[in-house]
Amino acid sequence: MQLGKVVGTVVASTVVEGLEGVPLLVVQPLDKAGKAKGGTVVCADSTGMAGPEELVYFEGGREAALTLERWFVPVDHAIVGIVDTVASEGWKGEKA
């Protein structure tokens, strides 16, 4: 799992069967200090509750498809949860 910050949304003109009603969010991965790491990724929001600027944790790869109600839909990343706080030495990111 990785930490990330929601920085945008995606509106799809065509939706694959099994992803109807699943929000697609643009997430910026964060490093251990809370700083941006690499490029953004599009995540299917399995919680259905994440919003702009929220700190989330997400999963990538095959496991991402398992987080959704219908398994094995074509997703590479999925939001697993919303972070309330981070308690870690060296964390410089914003308070969640």
The first five atom37 places (N, CA, C, CB, O) and aatype in JSON, in Angstrom:
{
  "aatype": [12, 5, 10, 7, 11, 19, 19, 7, 16, 19, 19, 0, 15, 16, 19, 19, 6, 7, 10, 6, 7, 19, 14, 10, 10, 19, 19, 5, 14, 10, 3, 11, 0, 7, 11, 0, 11, 7, 7, 16, 19, 19, 4, 0, 3, 15, 16, 7, 12, 0, 7, 14, 6, 6, 10, 19, 18, 13, 6, 7, 7, 1, 6, 0, 0, 10, 16, 10, 6, 1, 17, 13, 19, 14, 19, 3, 8, 0, 9, 19, 7, 9, 19, 3, 16, 19, 0, 15, 6, 7, 17, 11, 7, 6, 11, 0],
  "atom_mask": [
    [1, 1, 1, 1, 1],
    [1, 1, 1, 1, 1],
    [1, 1, 1, 1, 1],
    [1, 1, 1, 0, 1],
    [1, 1, 1, 1, 1],
    [1, 1, 1, 1, 1],
    [1, 1, 1, 1, 1],
    [1, 1, 1, 0, 1],
    [1, 1, 1, 1, 1],
    [1, 1, 1, 1, 1],
    [1, 1, 1, 1, 1],
    [1, 1, 1, 1, 1],
    [1, 1, 1, 1, 1],
    [1, 1, 1, 1, 1],
    [1, 1, 1, 1, 1],
    [1, 1, 1, 1, 1],
    [1, 1, 1, 1, 1],
    [1, 1, 1, 0, 1],
    [1, 1, 1, 1, 1],
    [1, 1, 1, 1, 1],
    [1, 1, 1, 0, 1],
    [1, 1, 1, 1, 1],
    [1, 1, 1, 1, 1],
    [1, 1, 1, 1, 1],
    [1, 1, 1, 1, 1],
    [1, 1, 1, 1, 1],
    [1, 1, 1, 1, 1],
    [1, 1, 1, 1, 1],
    [1, 1, 1, 1, 1],
    [1, 1, 1, 1, 1],
    [1, 1, 1, 1, 1],
    [1, 1, 1, 1, 1],
    [1, 1, 1, 1, 1],
    [1, 1, 1, 0, 1],
    [1, 1, 1, 1, 1],
    [1, 1, 1, 1, 1],
    [1, 1, 1, 1, 1],
    [1, 1, 1, 0, 1],
    [1, 1, 1, 0, 1],
    [1, 1, 1, 1, 1],
    [1, 1, 1, 1, 1],
    [1, 1, 1, 1, 1],
    [1, 1, 1, 1, 1],
    [1, 1, 1, 1, 1],
    [1, 1, 1, 1, 1],
    [1, 1, 1, 1, 1],
    [1, 1, 1, 1, 1],
    [1, 1, 1, 0, 1],
    [1, 1, 1, 1, 1],
    [1, 1, 1, 1, 1],
    [1, 1, 1, 0, 1],
    [1, 1, 1, 1, 1],
    [1, 1, 1, 1, 1],
    [1, 1, 1, 1, 1],
    [1, 1, 1, 1, 1],
    [1, 1, 1, 1, 1],
    [1, 1, 1, 1, 1],
    [1, 1, 1, 1, 1],
    [1, 1, 1, 1, 1],
    [1, 1, 1, 0, 1],
    [1, 1, 1, 0, 1],
    [1, 1, 1, 1, 1],
    [1, 1, 1, 1, 1],
    [1, 1, 1, 1, 1],
    [1, 1, 1, 1, 1],
    [1, 1, 1, 1, 1],
    [1, 1, 1, 1, 1],
    [1, 1, 1, 1, 1],
    [1, 1, 1, 1, 1],
    [1, 1, 1, 1, 1],
    [1, 1, 1, 1, 1],
    [1, 1, 1, 1, 1],
    [1, 1, 1, 1, 1],
    [1, 1, 1, 1, 1],
    [1, 1, 1, 1, 1],
    [1, 1, 1, 1, 1],
    [1, 1, 1, 1, 1],
    [1, 1, 1, 1, 1],
    [1, 1, 1, 1, 1],
    [1, 1, 1, 1, 1],
    [1, 1, 1, 0, 1],
    [1, 1, 1, 1, 1],
    [1, 1, 1, 1, 1],
    [1, 1, 1, 1, 1],
    [1, 1, 1, 1, 1],
    [1, 1, 1, 1, 1],
    [1, 1, 1, 1, 1],
    [1, 1, 1, 1, 1],
    [1, 1, 1, 1, 1],
    [1, 1, 1, 0, 1],
    [1, 1, 1, 1, 1],
    [1, 1, 1, 1, 1],
    [1, 1, 1, 0, 1],
    [1, 1, 1, 1, 1],
    [1, 1, 1, 1, 1],
    [1, 1, 1, 1, 1]
  ],
  "atom_positions": [
    [[0.84, -1.19, 0.0], [0.0, 0.0, 0.0], [0.88, 1.24, 0.0], [-0.95, 0.0, 1.21], [2.01, 1.23, 0.48]],
    [[0.33, 2.3, -0.54], [1.04, 3.57, -0.63], [0.14, 4.7, -0.14], [1.51, 3.84, -2.07], [-1.08, 4.62, -0.22]],
    [[0.79, 5.75, 0.36], [0.05, 6.96, 0.72], [0.0, 7.88, -0.48], [0.7, 7.67, 1.93], [0.92, 7.92, -1.29]],
    [[-1.1, 8.62, -0.58], [-1.24, 9.58, -1.67], [-2.22, 10.66, -1.3], [0.0, 0.0, 0.0], [-2.96, 10.55, -0.32]],
    [[-2.23, 11.71, -2.1], [-3.15, 12.82, -1.9], [-4.0, 12.98, -3.15], [-2.38, 14.14, -1.58], [-3.47, 13.0, -4.27]],
    [[-5.31, 13.07, -2.98], [-6.23, 13.24, -4.1], [-6.05, 14.65, -4.65], [-7.72, 12.99, -3.67], [-6.18, 15.64, -3.93]],
    [[-5.74, 14.73, -5.96], [-5.5, 16.03, -6.59], [-6.46, 16.33, -7.74], [-4.07, 16.1, -7.09], [-6.39, 17.4, -8.33]],
    [[-7.34, 15.39, -8.05], [-8.28, 15.64, -9.14], [-9.24, 14.49, -9.35], [0.0, 0.0, 0.0], [-9.19, 13.48, -8.65]],
    [[-10.11, 14.65, -10.33], [-11.08, 13.62, -10.68], [-11.0, 13.32, -12.17], [-12.51, 14.04, -10.29], [-10.49, 14.13, -12.95]],
    [[-11.52, 12.17, -12.55], [-11.59, 11.77, -13.95], [-13.04, 11.53, -14.3], [-10.72, 10.49, -14.23], [-13.77, 10.89, -13.54]],
    [[-13.47, 12.04, -15.44], [-14.81, 11.78, -15.95], [-14.66, 10.93, -17.2], [-15.61, 13.12, -16.24], [-14.08, 11.38, -18.19]],
    [[-15.17, 9.72, -17.16], [-15.04, 8.8, -18.29], [-16.26, 8.91, -19.21], [-14.87, 7.36, -17.8], [-17.39, 8.95, -18.74]],
    [[-16.01, 8.95, -20.52], [-17.12, 9.0, -21.46], [-17.68, 7.6, -21.71], [-16.68, 9.64, -22.78], [-18.85, 7.46, -22.09]],
    [[-16.87, 6.59, -21.52], [-17.3, 5.19, -21.64], [-16.85, 4.46, -20.4], [-16.73, 4.52, -22.94], [-15.7, 4.59, -19.99]],
    [[-17.73, 3.67, -19.79], [-17.41, 2.96, -18.55], [-17.5, 1.46, -18.78], [-18.36, 3.38, -17.41], [-18.48, 0.96, -19.33]],
    [[-16.46, 0.75, -18.36], [-16.42, -0.7, -18.49], [-17.41, -1.33, -17.51], [-14.99, -1.23, -18.23], [-17.6, -0.83, -16.4]],
    [[-18.04, -2.4, -17.92], [-18.98, -3.13, -17.06], [-18.27, -3.49, -15.76], [-19.53, -4.4, -17.76], [-17.17, -4.04, -15.77]],
    [[-18.91, -3.19, -14.65], [-18.34, -3.46, -13.33], [-17.78, -2.21, -12.67], [0.0, 0.0, 0.0], [-17.55, -2.2, -11.46]],
    [[-17.55, -1.15, -13.45], [-17.05, 0.1, -12.89], [-18.11, 1.2, -12.86], [-15.85, 0.58, -13.68], [-17.8, 2.35, -12.56]],
    [[-19.35, 0.84, -13.17], [-20.42, 1.83, -13.13], [-20.55, 2.37, -11.7], [-21.77, 1.21, -13.61], [-20.64, 1.6, -10.74]],
    [[-20.56, 3.69, -11.57], [-20.74, 4.31, -10.26], [-19.49, 4.36, -9.39], [0.0, 0.0, 0.0], [-19.55, 4.87, -8.28]],
    [[-18.36, 3.85, -9.87], [-17.12, 3.88, -9.1], [-16.37, 5.17, -9.46], [-16.24, 2.61, -9.39], [-15.99, 5.36, -10.62]],
    [[-16.15, 6.05, -8.48], [-15.42, 7.29, -8.77], [-13.97, 7.0, -9.19], [-15.45, 8.22, -7.56], [-13.33, 6.12, -8.63]],
    [[-13.47, 7.75, -10.16], [-12.08, 7.66, -10.57], [-11.4, 8.96, -10.14], [-11.94, 7.42, -12.11], [-11.81, 10.04, -10.55]],
    [[-10.35, 8.84, -9.32], [-9.67, 10.01, -8.77], [-8.21, 10.03, -9.16], [-9.81, 10.03, -7.25], [-7.57, 8.98, -9.28]],
    [[-7.67, 11.22, -9.36], [-6.25, 11.4, -9.65], [-5.53, 11.55, -8.31], [-5.99, 12.65, -10.59], [-5.88, 12.41, -7.51]],
    [[-4.53, 10.7, -8.08], [-3.82, 10.67, -6.8], [-2.33, 10.91, -7.02], [-4.05, 9.32, -6.07], [-1.72, 10.33, -7.91]],
    [[-1.75, 11.78, -6.19], [-0.31, 12.02, -6.19], [0.32, 11.15, -5.11], [0.02, 13.54, -5.96], [0.07, 11.38, -3.92]],
    [[1.13, 10.15, -5.48], [1.81, 9.33, -4.46], [2.75, 10.19, -3.62], [2.6, 8.18, -5.13], [3.31, 11.17, -4.11]],
    [[2.91, 9.81, -2.34], [3.77, 10.53, -1.41], [4.86, 9.62, -0.87], [2.94, 11.11, -0.26], [4.67, 8.41, -0.76]],
    [[6.01, 10.22, -0.54], [7.08, 9.43, 0.06], [6.9, 9.4, 1.59], [8.48, 10.02, -0.31], [5.89, 9.88, 2.11]],
    [[7.88, 8.84, 2.3], [7.77, 8.69, 3.76], [7.76, 10.02, 4.5], [8.9, 7.85, 4.28], [7.35, 10.09, 5.66]],
    [[8.2, 11.09, 3.82], [8.21, 12.4, 4.45], [6.97, 13.21, 4.07], [9.46, 13.16, 4.05], [6.8, 14.34, 4.54]],
    [[6.11, 12.65, 3.24], [4.89, 13.35, 2.84], [5.07, 14.24, 1.62], [0.0, 0.0, 0.0], [4.21, 15.06, 1.33]],
    [[6.17, 14.09, 0.93], [6.44, 14.88, -0.28], [6.04, 14.08, -1.52], [7.93, 15.28, -0.35], [6.05, 12.85, -1.5]],
    [[5.7, 14.79, -2.59], [5.3, 14.14, -3.85], [6.4, 13.21, -4.35], [4.96, 15.2, -4.93], [7.58, 13.55, -4.3]],
    [[5.98, 12.03, -4.83], [6.92, 11.03, -5.33], [6.42, 10.53, -6.67], [7.08, 9.84, -4.32], [5.4, 9.84, -6.73]],
    [[7.12, 10.85, -7.75], [6.73, 10.38, -9.07], [5.51, 11.1, -9.61], [0.0, 0.0, 0.0], [5.07, 12.13, -9.08]],
    [[4.97, 10.53, -10.69], [3.81, 11.12, -11.34], [2.5, 10.69, -10.69], [0.0, 0.0, 0.0], [2.48, 9.8, -9.83]],
    [[1.43, 11.32, -11.1], [0.11, 10.99, -10.56], [-0.41, 9.69, -11.18], [-0.88, 12.13, -10.81], [0.04, 9.27, -12.24]],
    [[-1.36, 9.07, -10.49], [-2.0, 7.85, -10.98], [-3.51, 8.03, -10.85], [-1.52, 6.59, -10.19], [-3.99, 8.81, -10.03]],
    [[-4.26, 7.3, -11.67], [-5.72, 7.29, -11.57], [-6.12, 6.08, -10.74], [-6.4, 7.26, -12.99], [-5.72, 4.96, -11.05]],
    [[-6.9, 6.32, -9.7], [-7.34, 5.25, -8.79], [-8.86, 5.13, -8.81], [-6.84, 5.52, -7.36], [-9.57, 6.13, -8.79]],
    [[-9.34, 3.9, -8.86], [-10.76, 3.65, -8.63], [-10.98, 3.78, -7.12], [-11.21, 2.22, -9.18], [-10.23, 3.2, -6.34]],
    [[-11.97, 4.53, -6.71], [-12.21, 4.76, -5.28], [-13.14, 3.69, -4.72], [-12.81, 6.16, -5.04], [-14.36, 3.79, -4.84]],
    [[-12.55, 2.66, -4.12], [-13.36, 1.56, -3.57], [-14.13, 1.99, -2.33], [-12.49, 0.36, -3.24], [-15.09, 1.33, -1.95]],
    [[-13.73, 3.11, -1.68], [-14.47, 3.6, -0.52], [-15.69, 4.39, -0.96], [-13.57, 4.46, 0.36], [-16.7, 4.44, -0.25]],
    [[-15.61, 5.02, -2.14], [-16.69, 5.86, -2.62], [-16.82, 7.16, -1.84], [0.0, 0.0, 0.0], [-17.81, 7.87, -2.01]],
    [[-15.85, 7.48, -0.98], [-15.97, 8.65, -0.12], [-14.79, 9.61, -0.17], [-16.16, 8.22, 1.28], [-14.86, 10.67, 0.45]],
    [[-13.73, 9.28, -0.88], [-12.57, 10.17, -0.92], [-12.87, 11.41, -1.75], [-11.34, 9.43, -1.49], [-13.64, 11.36, -2.71]],
    [[-12.26, 12.52, -1.35], [-12.51, 13.76, -2.06], [-11.24, 14.56, -2.26], [0.0, 0.0, 0.0], [-10.16, 14.12, -1.88]],
    [[-11.36, 15.73, -2.87], [-10.21, 16.57, -3.17], [-9.38, 16.88, -1.92], [-10.67, 17.86, -3.8], [-9.91, 17.14, -0.84]],
    [[-8.05, 16.83, -2.1], [-7.07, 17.17, -1.07], [-7.01, 16.17, 0.09], [-7.38, 18.52, -0.52], [-6.27, 16.41, 1.05]],
    [[-7.75, 15.07, 0.03], [-7.7, 14.09, 1.13], [-6.48, 13.2, 1.0], [-8.98, 13.24, 1.15], [-6.03, 12.88, -0.1]],
    [[-5.97, 12.79, 2.15], [-4.88, 11.84, 2.22], [-5.49, 10.44, 2.21], [-3.99, 12.07, 3.49], [-6.37, 10.13, 3.02]],
    [[-5.02, 9.61, 1.29], [-5.6, 8.26, 1.14], [-4.48, 7.23, 1.09], [-6.47, 8.18, -0.14], [-3.32, 7.58, 0.88]],
    [[-4.84, 5.97, 1.28], [-3.88, 4.92, 0.97], [-4.49, 4.07, -0.11], [-3.53, 4.07, 2.23], [-5.69, 3.79, -0.13]],
    [[-3.6, 3.65, -1.04], [-4.08, 2.95, -2.21], [-3.21, 1.75, -2.52], [-4.13, 3.88, -3.41], [-2.07, 1.64, -2.05]],
    [[-3.76, 0.85, -3.3], [-3.09, -0.39, -3.69], [-2.93, -0.4, -5.2], [-3.88, -1.64, -3.2], [-3.78, 0.14, -5.92]],
    [[-1.87, -0.99, -5.67], [-1.64, -1.09, -7.1], [-1.52, -2.54, -7.54], [0.0, 0.0, 0.0], [-1.31, -3.43, -6.72]],
    [[-1.65, -2.76, -8.82], [-1.51, -4.11, -9.37], [-2.78, -4.92, -9.27], [0.0, 0.0, 0.0], [-3.88, -4.38, -9.13]],
    [[-2.61, -6.23, -9.33], [-3.74, -7.15, -9.32], [-4.64, -6.98, -8.09], [-3.25, -8.58, -9.38], [-5.86, -7.12, -8.16]],
    [[-4.01, -6.68, -6.95], [-4.76, -6.52, -5.71], [-5.75, -5.36, -5.79], [-3.8, -6.31, -4.54], [-6.77, -5.37, -5.1]],
    [[-5.45, -4.36, -6.61], [-6.36, -3.21, -6.74], [-7.73, -3.66, -7.22], [-5.77, -2.18, -7.72], [-8.75, -3.16, -6.73]],
    [[-7.78, -4.59, -8.16], [-9.06, -5.07, -8.69], [-9.86, -5.83, -7.64], [-8.83, -5.95, -9.91], [-11.08, -5.93, -7.74]],
    [[-9.17, -6.38, -6.65], [-9.87, -7.15, -5.61], [-10.57, -6.27, -4.59], [-8.88, -8.06, -4.9], [-11.39, -6.76, -3.81]],
    [[-10.27, -4.97, -4.57], [-10.88, -4.08, -3.58], [-12.28, -3.64, -3.98], [-10.0, -2.86, -3.38], [-13.02, -3.11, -3.14]],
    [[-12.65, -3.84, -5.22], [-13.95, -3.39, -5.71], [-15.0, -4.47, -5.56], [-13.84, -2.96, -7.17], [-14.68, -5.65, -5.44]],
    [[-16.26, -4.06, -5.57], [-17.37, -5.0, -5.38], [-17.35, -6.12, -6.43], [-18.7, -4.27, -5.44], [-17.56, -7.29, -6.12]],
    [[-17.09, -5.73, -7.68], [-16.96, -6.74, -8.72], [-15.47, -6.97, -8.96], [-17.7, -6.31, -10.06], [-14.76, -6.06, -9.39]],
    [[-15.0, -8.16, -8.68], [-13.58, -8.47, -8.77], [-13.08, -8.49, -10.2], [-13.3, -9.81, -8.12], [-13.83, -8.73, -11.15]],
    [[-11.8, -8.24, -10.33], [-11.05, -8.33, -11.58], [-11.58, -7.44, -12.69], [-11.05, -9.74, -12.05], [-11.58, -7.82, -13.86]],
    [[-12.02, -6.26, -12.31], [-12.31, -5.25, -13.33], [-10.97, -4.64, -13.74], [-13.32, -4.13, -12.79], [-10.0, -4.74, -12.98]],
    [[-10.88, -4.03, -14.91], [-9.58, -3.54, -15.39], [-9.12, -2.23, -14.74], [-9.65, -3.35, -16.88], [-9.27, -1.16, -15.32]],
    [[-8.57, -2.33, -13.54], [-7.99, -1.17, -12.85], [-6.56, -1.5, -12.43], [-8.85, -0.76, -11.61], [-6.24, -2.64, -12.11]],
    [[-5.71, -0.48, -12.43], [-4.32, -0.66, -11.99], [-4.12, -0.2, -10.56], [-3.39, 0.09, -12.9], [-3.23, -0.69, -9.87]],
    [[-4.93, 0.76, -10.1], [-4.81, 1.3, -8.75], [-6.21, 1.49, -8.15], [-4.03, 2.64, -8.76], [-7.15, 1.83, -8.86]],
    [[-6.32, 1.28, -6.84], [-7.59, 1.5, -6.16], [-7.35, 2.07, -4.78], [-8.39, 0.18, -6.07], [-6.44, 1.65, -4.07]],
    [[-8.16, 3.05, -4.41], [-8.1, 3.62, -3.06], [-8.72, 2.63, -2.1], [-8.83, 5.01, -2.99], [-9.83, 2.14, -2.31]],
    [[-7.98, 2.33, -1.03], [-8.41, 1.35, -0.04], [-9.0, 2.04, 1.19], [-7.24, 0.45, 0.37], [-9.91, 1.5, 1.81]],
    [[-8.5, 3.22, 1.54], [-9.0, 3.92, 2.71], [-8.59, 5.37, 2.74], [0.0, 0.0, 0.0], [-7.76, 5.82, 1.95]],
    [[-9.2, 6.1, 3.67], [-8.91, 7.51, 3.88], [-8.15, 7.63, 5.19], [-10.23, 8.38, 3.9], [-8.54, 7.04, 6.19]],
    [[-7.06, 8.39, 5.17], [-6.18, 8.52, 6.34], [-6.64, 9.67, 7.21], [-4.71, 8.73, 5.89], [-6.88, 10.78, 6.73]],
    [[-6.76, 9.41, 8.52], [-7.12, 10.46, 9.47], [-5.89, 11.23, 9.92], [-7.84, 9.87, 10.69], [-5.86, 12.46, 9.86]],
    [[-4.86, 10.51, 10.38], [-3.62, 11.15, 10.83], [-2.44, 10.25, 10.48], [-3.66, 11.44, 12.35], [-2.59, 9.04, 10.27]],
    [[-1.27, 10.87, 10.44], [-0.03, 10.13, 10.23], [0.87, 10.43, 11.4], [0.65, 10.51, 8.87], [1.15, 11.59, 11.7]],
    [[1.35, 9.39, 12.09], [2.27, 9.54, 13.21], [3.54, 8.78, 12.85], [1.64, 9.01, 14.55], [3.65, 7.58, 13.08]],
    [[4.49, 9.52, 12.29], [5.73, 8.9, 11.85], [6.86, 9.9, 11.97], [5.61, 8.39, 10.41], [6.71, 11.07, 11.62]],
    [[8.0, 9.43, 12.47], [9.17, 10.3, 12.56], [9.58, 10.73, 11.16], [10.33, 9.58, 13.29], [9.71, 9.89, 10.27]],
    [[9.79, 11.98, 10.97], [10.2, 12.48, 9.67], [9.05, 12.92, 8.78], [0.0, 0.0, 0.0], [9.29, 13.46, 7.7]],
    [[7.8, 12.7, 9.19], [6.66, 13.07, 8.36], [6.57, 14.59, 8.29], [5.34, 12.46, 8.9], [6.43, 15.25, 9.32]],
    [[6.65, 15.14, 7.09], [6.6, 16.58, 6.89], [5.36, 16.97, 6.1], [7.85, 17.06, 6.17], [5.15, 18.15, 5.83]],
    [[4.54, 16.0, 5.73], [3.34, 16.31, 4.97], [2.32, 17.02, 5.83], [0.0, 0.0, 0.0], [2.47, 17.12, 7.05]],
    [[1.3, 17.52, 5.19], [0.24, 18.21, 5.91], [-0.48, 17.23, 6.81], [-0.74, 18.87, 4.93], [-0.54, 16.03, 6.53]],
    [[-1.03, 17.76, 7.89], [-1.83, 16.93, 8.78], [-3.1, 16.51, 8.04], [-2.18, 17.68, 10.11], [-3.76, 17.33, 7.42]],
    [[-3.41, 15.24, 8.13], [-4.59, 14.73, 7.41], [-5.85, 15.18, 8.1], [-4.56, 13.2, 7.31], [-6.95, 14.85, 7.65]]
  ]
}
